[in-house]
């Protein structure tokens, strides 16, 4: 398969999902945009048309509902004719010490958004991706590889996504379906931290020295074009698994200092 002619993007109403949609639109990819909020999706669609795309398909769906995941894939396939690329981008973060969490149900929500949603969407889309020799893109996190304070639920969900994706890659060996796992660090220009789960399930919003969502989107689309299997953003983050093995105490000190600086 050459560059994907069609793509489905979850979490496409804002932030990184919107920027990936615009970047793909510039390359002529026909898009199905998925999120819970129709207003944000319509704005993303407008920007994609301005970038040169045909009018994208809009699908309102909640990836924490298995039936919605099946429906969004079916509606996207019906509208696009085929699915060449599924980008599992919808996600929700966490920003609270474990002991300060008043409502433990947030851990169930974090697992549903960040792990089960991508699993359900992948399952529904695989017949289409097999036929097209397409690509499955998982927007994971560097926290798929290491732990981080104030992010227990988010890190656990991203670790689960990592294990699932690595096993799925082996299941699909020789199938023609490519899998790209993306490991971004902090990304600016998104609402992920604003909508993160806090002490009482409320959002918290912190600034950081992050990679812009636009730059991140360009790197991801480039990796899709190369049919890469993994992408760390920024690249030096690829060293973190080595440091976790070779210098665990040093890595813990680095992560604690960096994350706590943004928590205060």
N, C-alpha and C positions, 0 to 999 in steps of 0.2 A: 504494500500500500504506500502511495506517495503521501504528501501532506494531506491531513484529513479534510475531506470535502464537507463533512457534517460533524457537529459536536454538540453535546449536551453538557451544560454547566450548572451544577447546583450552587446555591448561595450566590446567585448572579445579580442580586438586586443592588449591591453596593460593593465597595472595597476591592479586594483582590479578584473576586468573581467578575465584577464589572470590567476591571482592567484587562483580564484575560479575554473576555468577550470582545472588547474593542480591538485588542491585538489580533485576535483570530479574524475579526471582521475585515481588518485591513488586508488580510491574505485571501479573502474571498470565501471563507468557510461559512456555510449556512448553519445557523445556530438555533438551539432550543434553550431558552433561559428559564431557570427554575428557582423559585424561592417561595416563601410564605406570603410576602407582600407584593401585590400587583402594581402598586404605584412605583416602587423602586424598579421593578422589572420593566415597566414601560419607559422609564427614563433610560435604563441601560439599552433597551431596544432602539430608542431614538438616537443615542450616541453611536450605536453600531451602524445604523443606516447612514448617519453622517460620515462614518468612516469608510463607507462603500459597500456595506453588506445589503443583501436583500432583507426584507422585513423578517426579523426573527420570530420564532414561535414562542409564545409566553405560556408557561405552565405554573400555576400556583399549586404548591404542594408542600407538605411538611415531612422531611425525611425521617422524623422520629416515628412515623406511622408506616408500617410495612406495606399496607395497601396503597398508600400514596406513592411509595417508591415504585411499585409495579405500574401504577397508573401513569406516573410521569415518564417512565420509559416507553410505555405503550403509546402515549400521546405524542411523544417526541419522534418515535419511529414512524408513526402514521403520518406526521406532518413533514418529516424530512425525507422519508422513503427508505432511509438506512441510517445506522449510527456507526460512524467511523471512530468516534472518540467520546468517552464519558469522563468528565472531570468531576470527581467527588471533592467539592470545595467547601460545602456547607460545614460550619463548625461553630463551637462555642467554647470560650475559655473559662478560667477560674482564677480568682485572685483573693485568697483568704487562707489563713492558717487553719489546719484541719480542726483544731480544738475550738476555734471560734465559729464553726459552722453550726447554725441553729437548726437548719432544715436538711437532714441527710438525704432527702429526696433529690438534691441537686446532683448527687453522684449518679443516680439513675438517669437523669436528664443528660448529663455530660456523656455518659456511655451511649445513650441513644443517638445523640447528635453526631458524635465524633467517631463512633465505631459501628453501631448497628445500622445506621443510615447508609454509610458507604457499602457495607456488606449486602444489604437488601438491594441497593441500586446496582451493585456489581452483578448480583445473581440474576436480576431481571434483564440486564443488558447483555450478558455473555452470549446468548444465541445470536444476537445482532453483531456483536464484535467478532465472533467466530466467522460469520459469513463475510464480513468486510475485511478481515485481517486487521482489525482496528486496534486502538490503544485504550487502556484503562489508566487513568491518572489519579493517584491518591495524594491529596494535599495533607501530608502528615505534619511533622514538626521535629525540630531537634530534640524535643522532649520525648519523641519516640525512642531515642537512644539513651537519654540521661534523665535523671530526676531533677526537680526544681522545687524550692520552697513555695508555699502558697498555691501550688498547682496540683495537689495530690489527685483530684478527680480527673482533671484534664490530662495529666501525664499518664495515668492508668489507662485511660481510653486510647491515647495515642500509642502506648505500648501494645495494646490489644490490636490496634489497626496494623501496626508493624508486623506482629506475628502472623496475623491473617494474610497480609499481602505477601510476605515471604513464602508462606506455605502455598498460597494460590499460584504464585509464580512457578513453583515446581509442579503443581497440578496441571498447569497449562503449557508445560514445556512441549514444544513441537506443534502447538495448536495454531500458531500464526498470530496470536493475540499478544501484543506488547503491554508491559506494565511499567509505568514510570512512578516512582515514589519520590515526592518532593519533601525536603526537610528544611523549611525556612526557620530562621530565628525571628526576632521581632520585626514586624512589618508595619510601616506607617501608612496612613491613608485608609485604614480599615476601621470598622466599629467592633472588632473582635474583643478588644479590651474594654471598651465602653459597655458592651453587653455581657461582660464576663460575670460569672456567678461569684457574689461576695458573701459576706458574713450571713446575711439573711436572704440570699438569693437576689440581692440587688447588684446592679452593675457598678464597676469601678473603672476609672479611666486614668491611666498614667502615661506620661510622655516617655520616650526612649530614643536611643540612638539606633534607629531602625532603618532597614532597607525600604525604599518606597514601594508601594504596591504596583506602581507602573513599571519600575525596574524589575521587580519580582515577576510580573506577568510576562515581560519580554524574555526573561531567562527561561521561564517554564515553557513558553511557546517554542523557543529555540530547542529545548530539550525534546519536546514532542516531535519536532521536525527531524531531529537526529535519531529518534526512537531510543533515547537513552533509557537506562533502567533506574537511575537515581540522580538526584540533584540536590546539593546542599547550597543554601543561600544564607549568608555569604559562603564562598567556597571553603574558607579555612575551617568552617564548622565540621567538615568531614574528618578533622583530626580528633574530635571529641570522643568517639568510641575508643580510639587508641589511648587517650589520656585517662579515660575511665578504667581501662585495664592496667596501664603502666603506672599512673600517678593518681590513684583515686582520691587521696586526701587533698592533693593540690587542686584537682578538679572541683571537689566539693567546696573548697574555700573560694575558688573563683566564682562558682555559680551563686553561692550564698551572698557574696559581696555584691555581685552584679544585680541580682534580683532584689535584694533588700534595699538597695539604693533607690529603686523605683517604687518601693512599697512605702517608704517613709514620707 
